[in-house]
Amino acid sequence: MSRRCSISGKGPMVGNNVSHANNKTKRRFLPNLRSVKITLEDGTTKRVKISAKELRTMRKNS
């Protein structure tokens, strides 16, 4: 299963864990995905995974 937003395409990013001693190890920043039902133009519903930011934008614009 892909951890990717179906609307914006936002996916995992990579970075570093930085300790107090300034040791760096790789880590992943995963997007905040939510599973929601969206009604399409023909009246059917589809379950999609979208990021929380896109969900907020959709609720603002509707």
C-alpha positions in Angstrom: 0.0 0.0 0.0 1.4 3.3 -1.1 1.7 6.1 1.5 0.8 8.8 -1.0 -2.0 11.4 -1.2 -4.3 10.6 -4.1 -5.0 14.3 -4.8 -1.8 16.2 -4.2 0.7 13.3 -4.6 2.3 14.1 -1.3 4.5 11.2 -0.1 7.2 10.3 2.4 10.2 12.7 2.8 13.6 11.8 4.3 15.6 13.6 6.8 17.8 13.0 9.9 17.3 12.2 13.5 19.8 14.5 15.3 20.8 13.5 18.8 22.0 15.8 21.5 25.5 14.7 20.6 24.8 15.7 17.0 24.8 12.1 15.7 22.7 11.9 12.6 20.7 8.8 11.5 18.3 8.6 8.6 14.5 8.8 9.2 11.3 9.2 7.2 8.6 11.8 7.6 5.3 10.2 6.6 2.3 12.3 5.4 -0.7 12.6 7.6 -3.1 10.5 5.5 -6.8 10.1 6.2 -9.2 7.6 4.5 -12.4 9.4 3.4 -15.3 8.7 1.1 -15.8 11.2 -1.8 -18.9 11.4 -3.9 -18.2 11.5 -7.6 -20.2 13.3 -10.3 -22.3 10.3 -11.2 -23.4 9.9 -7.6 -21.2 7.0 -6.6 -18.9 7.1 -3.6 -15.2 6.2 -3.6 -12.9 5.7 -0.7 -9.6 7.5 -1.2 -6.6 8.4 1.0 -5.8 12.1 1.2 -3.6 14.2 3.4 -5.1 16.1 6.3 -4.1 19.4 4.6 -6.0 18.5 1.4 -9.0 17.4 3.5 -9.0 20.8 5.2 -8.8 22.6 1.8 -11.6 20.5 0.4 -13.9 21.3 3.4 -13.0 25.0 3.1 -13.9 25.2 -0.6 -17.1 23.1 -0.5 
